Amino acid sequence: MLDVLVIGGGNAALCAALMAREAGASVLVLEAAPRAWRGGNSGHTRNLRCMHDAPQDVLTDAYPEEEFWQDLLKVTGGQTNEPMARLAIRHSSNCRGWMHKHGVRFQPSLSGTLHLSRTNAFFMGGGKALMNAYYRSAERLGVKIRYETPVDRLELDRGRFVAAHAGGERIEARACVVASGGFESNLDWMREAWGQNEAGQWPADQFAIRGTRFNMGVLLKDLIAQGADTVGDPTQSHCVAIDARAPLYDGGICTRVDCVSLGVVVNQNAERFYDEGEDFWPKRYAIWGRLVAQQPGQVGYSVIDAKAVGRFMPPVFPGEKADSLEQLARQLGLDAQAFVKTIRDYNAACREGTFDHAVLDDCHTEGLSPAKTHWARPIDTAPYYGYALKPGITFTYLGMKVHEDTAVRFGGQPSPNLFAAGEIMAGNVLGKGYTAGVGMTIGTAFGRIAGVESARAAMKSGATFAPA
Ligand SMILES: Cc1cc2nc3c(=O)[nH]c(=O)nc-3n(C[C@H](O)[C@H](O)[C@H](O)COP(=O)(O)OP(=O)(O)OC[C@H]3O[C@@H](n4cnc5c(N)ncnc54)[C@H](O)[C@@H]3O)c2cc1C
């Protein structure tokens, strides 16, 4: 009998598959996507947040455990599990050697990826190259991979994994790792989760999904129906403000609009609604999708002037460009009078100190609500630019409640042979909010743990291992 069945084909799945195989287990990976689209959201990534106590190859300075933990605590507003979070953080300090062994290469942070050279290790060639390296290594070690095999449901016996059902086929294994992502690609489920707002709109109808179309949450739903313990709120997700022209799926990183902290953001009524300079962009970018989702029509408009150009990574679509604020308002479809008043009020409230986008500088507003607490400079230098924004969902946080061993739990009891890793359990660490690169930290840490635990479970149930 097969020792370990891994369901999913992204980072968490491949980390689990490689670790289980290295432990000597026979491993089969079932990936819903065709080969060309393999790798899930992981194929879209760029970097991994890493703890380190001293400079390392591509990481500058130090990023100690406590600072990483405090960052996580702050962005989640305390909605995190400390032992799980600390486990992932510590794991990030020593996983890169293993990644390197499996063909992953790193590079220093790209210019324009603000402030990340200390905290985040960038993958050479991005997430696509990382996933290709893992697949190559897995195949070399004898891991079997089947594409276009979406699993429909799991057959369980009182919390014990028995078999997976995929398109009428029944696949038995001694142990199983579910690493099939969140449910963000399932638009009906997103609609149901977000419901209708007070104005009778369905916010989720305006969402775009930044990554794969294959994370339909089929097994998440199946496990919930079978009584697995869950964690997280279905409306919580990593949700970014992206260019309103982005495609429904797989727009990826280049549709993100990264100039929010350099200007102001207004809604359809040409009103500001949040502090654009609250904190460094990598610590704040993931809240802006949700903020836009809460605005009328689920749209926002990011507005900058000529002074901001060259200070952020430009999105793939050019912004609207105009020589006057009135003209920009017309191009964006906003009420020109209301828009100009908002900008004038903001400009008048700016107290310019020493502008420095690399630190939390002293340029702020006074007497304005909402305030802009850093990087507040008047929008007064033509040409002006505006980008229409909509919410871009990266991944959802509703998932399996697990402990450090990643065993799926039923009524508080751990399954002896069913484990969860990656987005499907990220909600244990991320109750809300996000800090750049931590998705891959979570997937790598718990994917590798799930691989070891599933191999151990298979061995307990009688597997005899052949070394990889
Ligand atoms: C545009 C973008 C940029 C990002 N950038 C970063 C970054 O730089 N750093 C970072 O840390 N995080 C980043 N993230 C988040 C990151 O992608 C996720 O946190 C991480 O990839 C999750 O890994 P995973 O293996 O759990 O999920 P995924 O990589 O999404 O893999 C899930 C897999 O499950 C498969 N699957 C789904 N359902 C089934 C089924 N029923 N049967 C079989 N297979 C199934 C899918 O096809 C897919 O292969 C980014 C995400 C996006 C979309």
Ligand as a Chemical Component Dictionary entry (heavy atoms), coordinates in Angstrom:
data_LIG
# 
_chem_comp.id                   LIG 
_chem_comp.type                 NON-POLYMER 
_chem_comp.pdbx_formal_charge   0 
_chem_comp.three_letter_code    LIG 
# 
loop_
_chem_comp_atom.comp_id 
_chem_comp_atom.atom_id 
_chem_comp_atom.alt_atom_id 
_chem_comp_atom.type_symbol 
_chem_comp_atom.charge 
_chem_comp_atom.model_Cartn_x 
_chem_comp_atom.model_Cartn_y 
_chem_comp_atom.model_Cartn_z 
_chem_comp_atom.pdbx_ordinal 
LIG C1  C1  C 0 0.229  36.834 -6.378 1  
LIG C2  C2  C 0 0.682  36.204 -5.096 2  
LIG C3  C3  C 0 1.908  36.557 -4.554 3  
LIG C4  C4  C 0 2.321  36.000 -3.355 4  
LIG N1  N1  N 0 3.561  36.336 -2.884 5  
LIG C5  C5  C 0 4.003  35.757 -1.746 6  
LIG C6  C6  C 0 5.352  35.954 -1.301 7  
LIG O1  O1  O 0 6.167  36.602 -1.972 8  
LIG N2  N2  N 0 5.717  35.388 -0.120 9  
LIG C7  C7  C 0 4.855  34.618 0.631  10 
LIG O2  O2  O 0 5.222  34.147 1.695  11 
LIG N3  N3  N 0 3.591  34.365 0.196  12 
LIG C8  C8  C 0 3.153  34.901 -0.963 13 
LIG N4  N4  N 0 1.899  34.606 -1.412 14 
LIG C9  C9  C 0 1.070  33.687 -0.605 15 
LIG C10 C10 C 0 1.519  32.259 -0.869 16 
LIG O3  O3  O 0 1.333  31.978 -2.230 17 
LIG C11 C11 C 0 0.778  31.232 -0.035 18 
LIG O4  O4  O 0 0.815  31.541 1.314  19 
LIG C12 C12 C 0 1.419  29.846 -0.207 20 
LIG O5  O5  O 0 1.766  29.639 -1.544 21 
LIG C13 C13 C 0 0.500  28.759 0.227  22 
LIG O6  O6  O 0 1.037  27.502 -0.153 23 
LIG P1  P1  P 0 0.082  26.254 -0.248 24 
LIG O7  O7  O 0 0.943  25.140 -0.712 25 
LIG O8  O8  O 0 -0.687 26.086 0.992  26 
LIG O9  O9  O 0 -1.003 26.649 -1.370 27 
LIG P2  P2  P 0 -0.887 26.697 -2.938 28 
LIG O10 O10 O 0 0.474  27.019 -3.384 29 
LIG O11 O11 O 0 -1.992 27.559 -3.443 30 
LIG O12 O12 O 0 -1.160 25.193 -3.379 31 
LIG C14 C14 C 0 -2.425 24.591 -3.269 32 
LIG C15 C15 C 0 -2.435 23.449 -4.256 33 
LIG O13 O13 O 0 -3.549 22.609 -4.039 34 
LIG C16 C16 C 0 -4.088 22.221 -5.280 35 
LIG N5  N5  N 0 -5.462 21.798 -5.020 36 
LIG C17 C17 C 0 -6.501 22.551 -4.590 37 
LIG N6  N6  N 0 -7.586 21.772 -4.408 38 
LIG C18 C18 C 0 -7.226 20.507 -4.711 39 
LIG C19 C19 C 0 -7.911 19.258 -4.713 40 
LIG N7  N7  N 0 -9.192 19.158 -4.348 41 
LIG N8  N8  N 0 -7.224 18.148 -5.093 42 
LIG C20 C20 C 0 -5.918 18.221 -5.466 43 
LIG N9  N9  N 0 -5.230 19.384 -5.486 44 
LIG C21 C21 C 0 -5.873 20.519 -5.092 45 
LIG C22 C22 C 0 -3.918 23.428 -6.154 46 
LIG O14 O14 O 0 -3.967 23.114 -7.517 47 
LIG C23 C23 C 0 -2.531 23.895 -5.709 48 
LIG O15 O15 O 0 -1.515 23.231 -6.419 49 
LIG C24 C24 C 0 1.483  35.094 -2.643 50 
LIG C25 C25 C 0 0.272  34.704 -3.215 51 
LIG C26 C26 C 0 -0.129 35.246 -4.442 52 
LIG C27 C27 C 0 -1.438 34.799 -5.036 53 
# 
loop_
_chem_comp_bond.comp_id 
_chem_comp_bond.atom_id_1 
_chem_comp_bond.atom_id_2 
_chem_comp_bond.value_order 
_chem_comp_bond.pdbx_ordinal 
LIG C1  C2  SING 1  
LIG C2  C3  SING 2  
LIG C2  C26 DOUB 3  
LIG C3  C4  DOUB 4  
LIG C4  N1  SING 5  
LIG C4  C24 SING 6  
LIG N1  C5  DOUB 7  
LIG C5  C6  SING 8  
LIG C5  C8  SING 9  
LIG C6  O1  DOUB 10 
LIG C6  N2  SING 11 
LIG N2  C7  SING 12 
LIG C7  O2  DOUB 13 
LIG C7  N3  SING 14 
LIG N3  C8  DOUB 15 
LIG C8  N4  SING 16 
LIG N4  C9  SING 17 
LIG N4  C24 SING 18 
LIG C9  C10 SING 19 
LIG C10 O3  SING 20 
LIG C10 C11 SING 21 
LIG C11 O4  SING 22 
LIG C11 C12 SING 23 
LIG C12 O5  SING 24 
LIG C12 C13 SING 25 
LIG C13 O6  SING 26 
LIG O6  P1  SING 27 
LIG P1  O7  DOUB 28 
LIG P1  O8  SING 29 
LIG P1  O9  SING 30 
LIG O9  P2  SING 31 
LIG P2  O10 DOUB 32 
LIG P2  O11 SING 33 
LIG P2  O12 SING 34 
LIG O12 C14 SING 35 
LIG C14 C15 SING 36 
LIG C15 O13 SING 37 
LIG C15 C23 SING 38 
LIG O13 C16 SING 39 
LIG C16 N5  SING 40 
LIG C16 C22 SING 41 
LIG N5  C17 SING 42 
LIG N5  C21 SING 43 
LIG C17 N6  DOUB 44 
LIG N6  C18 SING 45 
LIG C18 C19 SING 46 
LIG C18 C21 DOUB 47 
LIG C19 N7  SING 48 
LIG C19 N8  DOUB 49 
LIG N8  C20 SING 50 
LIG C20 N9  DOUB 51 
LIG N9  C21 SING 52 
LIG C22 O14 SING 53 
LIG C22 C23 SING 54 
LIG C23 O15 SING 55 
LIG C24 C25 DOUB 56 
LIG C25 C26 SING 57 
LIG C26 C27 SING 58 
# 
